[in-house]
Amino acid sequence: MRSGQPPLYRVSNTKNTVFTKSQLQPYDEAELDPKMKIPKTFNIDKFVGKKTINGKVHYKVRWKNYSASDDTYEPRTELIKDLGNSAFKKFVSMFKLNEV
């Protein structure tokens, strides 16, 4: 940085592009494409699988109103935190997945 000049910031995934602090501002992702509706919450339809990733149990989640191609593996600990222990156990028992 040269004396008397403001610091420059590089935004990830940009090459050879820098900004001053005054050029940066927060944005809402929906502003990029007004037609795009980003849900604030996602609802679980069902668990469709289970596997261990890096020593931690993950459940494959089918999301309500989404297709199988959108399924994701979610850590057991996060599911319990989000659903609560009793609701999590009900989901596991409904879909005949063995709890670890």
Backbone hydrogen bonds, N-H to C=O, Kabsch-Sander energy under -0.5 kcal/mol:
donor,donor_aa,acceptor,acceptor_aa,energy
5,Q,2,R,-1.9
9,Y,19,F,-3.2
11,V,17,T,-0.5
14,T,11,V,-1.1
19,F,9,Y,-2.5
21,K,7,P,-0.6
23,Q,20,T,-1.3
24,L,20,T,-0.7
24,L,21,K,-1.1
31,E,28,D,-2.1
32,L,28,D,-0.5
32,L,29,E,-1.3
33,D,29,E,-0.7
36,M,33,D,-2.0
38,I,36,M,-0.6
45,D,62,R,-2.9
46,K,62,R,-1.7
48,V,60,K,-3.0
49,G,60,K,-0.9
51,K,58,H,-2.5
53,I,51,K,-0.5
53,I,56,K,-3.0
56,K,53,I,-1.8
58,H,51,K,-3.1
59,Y,74,E,-2.7
60,K,49,G,-2.5
61,V,59,Y,-0.6
61,V,72,T,-3.5
62,R,46,K,-3.2
63,W,61,V,-0.6
64,K,43,N,-3.2
66,Y,63,W,-1.9
70,D,67,S,-1.9
71,D,68,A,-1.7
72,T,61,V,-1.5
74,E,59,Y,-2.9
74,E,72,T,-0.6
76,R,57,V,-2.9
79,L,75,P,-2.1
80,I,76,R,-2.5
81,K,77,T,-2.0
82,D,78,E,-2.6
83,L,79,L,-3.1
84,G,80,I,-2.4
88,F,84,G,-2.3
89,K,85,N,-2.3
90,K,86,S,-1.8
91,F,87,A,-2.2
92,V,88,F,-2.4
93,S,89,K,-2.5
94,M,90,K,-2.6
95,F,91,F,-1.5
96,K,93,S,-1.2
97,L,92,V,-2.1
